[in-house]
Amino acid sequence: MDLLAHHIDRTLSYEEIEDAIWPYEGMSQDAIRSLVRGVRKKLPDDAIENVSGVGYRLHPLEV
């Protein structure tokens, strides 16, 4: 979540996310999807956009 929050409205690729949270080889896109799914449960609907085949983007949250 911290990674996405520091890059609001920018699409982060699976590779960028992997490098930031797991600098070792072997984290799969499925593992990243699982982590994002958990974060999505805590945020408003559509806060995190899945950019097909690329990665994820966090939209600014209204307060």
C-alpha positions in Angstrom: 0.0 0.0 0.0 2.8 2.4 0.9 4.4 1.8 -2.5 1.1 2.7 -4.4 0.5 5.7 -2.1 3.8 7.2 -3.0 3.0 6.8 -6.7 -0.6 8.0 -6.8 -2.1 8.0 -10.3 1.0 6.2 -11.8 0.7 2.7 -13.0 3.3 0.5 -11.3 4.3 -2.7 -13.2 4.3 -6.1 -11.6 8.1 -5.9 -11.8 8.3 -2.6 -10.0 6.1 -3.9 -7.2 8.0 -7.1 -7.0 11.4 -5.3 -6.8 10.1 -2.9 -4.1 8.5 -5.5 -1.8 10.5 -8.6 -2.5 14.0 -7.9 -3.9 14.8 -11.6 -4.3 13.8 -13.8 -7.3 10.7 -15.8 -7.2 7.7 -13.6 -6.3 4.9 -14.4 -8.7 2.2 -12.2 -10.2 -0.3 -14.4 -8.3 1.4 -13.4 -5.0 1.2 -9.8 -5.9 -2.5 -10.1 -6.9 -3.2 -11.7 -3.5 -1.5 -8.8 -1.7 -3.4 -6.3 -3.7 -6.7 -8.1 -3.0 -6.1 -7.8 0.7 -5.4 -4.1 0.4 -8.5 -3.6 -1.7 -10.7 -4.9 1.1 -9.6 -1.9 3.2 -10.2 0.8 0.6 -13.2 2.2 -1.2 -14.3 0.5 -4.4 -12.2 1.3 -7.5 -9.4 2.9 -5.4 -6.9 0.5 -7.0 -7.1 0.0 -10.7 -5.8 -3.1 -12.4 -4.1 -2.1 -15.6 -4.4 -5.3 -17.6 -1.1 -6.9 -18.4 0.8 -4.0 -16.8 0.2 -3.7 -13.1 -1.8 -1.5 -10.7 -2.6 2.2 -10.1 -3.9 3.8 -7.0 -6.3 6.7 -7.6 -6.4 9.6 -5.2 -8.8 9.0 -2.3 -11.4 11.6 -1.5 -11.5 12.7 2.2 
